Structures are given as structure tokens and as C-alpha cells.
Amino acid sequence: MNKSLQDNICQQTLFERFYKKHSKNLHDFLYYKYGSELNPEDKVQEAFIKLWQNCKKVTPNKAKSFLFTTANNLMLNAVAHRKVVLKYEKTPQQSVTTETPEFVIEEKEYHQKLQNALANLTEAQRVAFLMNRVEGKRFKEIAELLDISVKAVEKRIYGALKKLRKDIKEL
């Protein structure tokens, strides 16, 4: 065996042989220890990825230990994450609002008025307005996307604002 093979496991053929030799055993180890719910197949792949990323640091005689330790740590991290999720799910969520029922009804009515007012806009105004206000796009971006001038975008958005103010006040 030449010197580079003894120093690390970065050579592709050596790594492939190592994968074929140990992937099934690693999967079985994780499956028997933790079950199938934490996806041992994914953890095997992640462990081999970490081994490949650190291949220059890992000698062939230490590779199996590195691989199994890494996979075990990945599973332990998944278990810890699962515990946090379960703990959070058990915590009762606050669904109490400080808003009065009248406010909630008014808010729903205003939302409906807004939807109706948006529907009354021309398609060009509505598209430009929503791209600006909902998606947060700048006038220049909208102009490029719609293949129009920045002035045209400004006119559409300001026209939409004027019409929305008028329609919402009337309602």
C-alpha cells in the first residue's frame, strides 16, 4: 500500500470499498438502537458525507470508528430535537386574545372591503400594487418584470392607492 492510502481515506476506490463494507452494518446498528422513526438511512448517508468531508483527517484504520461515532451522534441529535418538539407540543398554546368581539368583526368586515376594493382595480393596477405592497418589490424590479417603464409602474400603483382609498371610504 502506498503512503497516501495509509494517511487518509480520500481515494475514491478505497472510500467506495469502505462504503460497501460498512453501510449495511451501520444502518443495522442505527436501526436496532433507535428504530426506524428517526430515519437511519438518512443518518448513514449523512455520516458518510461527513467522513468524505473529513477524509484528509481520517486514516483508514480510524474510519470505522469515526463513521459509527458520527452516525450515533447524528441520531442522538435527532432524539434531542424530537424531545424539544414533544415538549413544545405539550406546552399549552395561548389562544387568548385581548381584542373585543366587535373589533374582530370589524376587522373581518374591513378585510372583506379591502378584498372587494382590490377586485375592483384594473388588472394592471392590481398586479403592480400587490407586487409592491405584498411581495415588497421596488418600482424598478416591477418595471423589469412587467417590461414597462418605472413611470408606468408609479402611475399604476398611485392610481391603485387612490382608487382603494376612495372605495374603502365609500364602504
C-alpha positions in Angstrom: 0.0 0.0 0.0 1.4 3.4 -0.9 1.8 6.3 1.6 -1.3 8.3 0.5 -3.6 5.4 1.1 -2.3 4.9 4.7 -2.6 8.6 5.5 -6.3 9.1 4.7 -9.4 7.6 3.1 -9.8 10.2 0.3 -9.1 7.8 -2.6 -12.3 7.1 -4.4 -11.9 3.3 -4.7 -10.9 2.9 -1.1 -13.8 5.0 0.0 -16.2 3.0 -2.2 -15.0 -0.3 -0.8 -15.3 1.1 2.7 -18.9 2.3 2.0 -19.9 -1.1 0.6 -18.3 -2.9 3.5 -19.8 -0.8 6.3 -23.0 0.9 5.1 -25.3 -2.1 5.8 -23.7 -2.7 9.2 -24.0 1.0 10.2 -27.7 1.0 9.1 -28.4 -2.1 11.1 -26.7 -0.7 14.1 -28.7 2.5 14.0 -31.9 0.7 13.2 -31.5 -1.7 16.1 -30.5 1.0 18.5 -33.0 3.8 17.6 -35.7 2.2 15.4 -36.9 3.4 12.0 -38.7 6.6 13.1 -35.5 8.7 13.1 -34.6 7.6 9.6 -31.4 5.6 10.0 -31.0 5.5 6.2 -30.5 9.3 6.1 -28.2 9.2 9.1 -26.0 6.6 7.3 -25.8 8.9 4.3 -25.0 11.9 6.4 -22.3 10.1 8.3 -20.6 9.0 5.1 -20.8 12.6 3.8 -19.1 13.8 7.0 -16.5 11.1 6.5 -15.9 12.2 3.0 -15.7 15.9 4.0 -13.1 15.0 6.6 -11.3 12.3 4.7 -8.0 14.0 4.8 -8.0 13.9 8.6 -9.2 10.3 9.0 -6.9 7.4 8.5 -8.3 4.1 7.1 -7.8 2.3 10.4 -9.8 5.1 12.3 -12.5 5.5 9.6 -14.9 2.9 11.0 -14.8 4.4 14.5 -15.3 7.9 13.1 -18.2 6.7 11.0 -20.1 4.9 13.7 -19.4 7.7 16.2 -20.6 10.4 13.8 -23.8 8.4 12.9 -24.5 7.8 16.6 -24.1 11.5 17.3 -26.5 12.3 14.4 -29.1 10.0 15.9 -28.6 11.5 19.4 -29.1 15.0 18.0 -32.3 13.8 16.3 -33.5 12.3 19.6 -32.8 15.5 21.4 -34.6 17.5 18.7 -37.6 15.2 19.0 -37.7 15.7 22.8 -37.8 19.5 22.3 -40.6 19.2 19.7 -42.6 17.0 22.1 -42.0 19.3 25.0 -43.2 22.2 22.9 -46.3 20.3 21.7 -47.2 19.6 25.3 -47.0 23.3 26.3 -50.4 24.8 26.1 -50.6 27.5 23.4 -52.1 30.8 24.4 -55.1 31.4 22.2 -56.5 34.2 24.3 -56.9 37.5 22.5 -57.3 40.9 24.1 -59.5 42.0 21.2 -63.1 42.6 21.7 -65.6 40.6 19.6 -66.7 43.9 18.0 -63.1 44.6 16.9 -62.8 41.1 15.5 -66.0 41.5 13.5 -64.9 45.0 12.3 -61.5 43.6 11.2 -63.2 40.8 9.2 -65.5 43.3 7.6 -62.6 45.6 6.7 -60.7 42.7 5.3 -63.7 41.9 3.1 -64.0 45.5 2.0 -60.3 45.5 1.1 -60.7 42.3 -1.0 -63.6 43.8 -2.8 -61.7 47.0 -3.4 -58.7 45.1 -4.7 -61.0 43.2 -7.1 -62.3 46.5 -8.4 -58.8 47.6 -9.5 -57.8 47.1 -13.1 -55.6 44.1 -13.6 -52.5 46.2 -14.3 -53.1 48.3 -11.1 -53.7 45.2 -9.0 -50.6 43.4 -10.3 -48.3 46.4 -9.8 -49.8 47.2 -6.4 -49.6 43.6 -5.0 -46.1 43.1 -6.3 -45.1 46.3 -4.5 -47.0 46.0 -1.2 -47.3 42.2 -0.7 -44.1 40.9 -2.3 -42.1 44.0 -1.4 -40.7 44.6 -4.9 -39.3 48.0 -5.8 -40.7 50.0 -8.7 -37.6 49.3 -10.8 -38.0 45.5 -10.2 -41.7 45.6 -11.1 -40.9 47.6 -14.3 -38.3 45.0 -15.4 -40.7 42.1 -14.6 -43.6 43.7 -16.4 -41.4 45.1 -19.2 -42.8 48.6 -18.7 -41.2 51.9 -17.6 -40.8 52.9 -13.9 -43.1 55.8 -14.5 -45.8 53.4 -15.7 -45.4 51.4 -12.5 -45.6 54.5 -10.4 -48.8 55.6 -12.2 -50.4 52.2 -11.7 -49.5 52.0 -8.0 -50.6 55.5 -7.2 -53.7 55.1 -9.2 -54.4 51.9 -7.3 -53.9 53.6 -4.0 -56.2 56.5 -4.9 -58.9 54.1 -6.0 -58.5 51.9 -2.9 -58.8 54.9 -0.6 -61.9 56.1 -2.4 -63.6 52.6 -2.5 -62.8 51.8 1.2 -64.1 55.2 2.4 -67.4 54.7 0.5 -67.9 51.3 2.2 
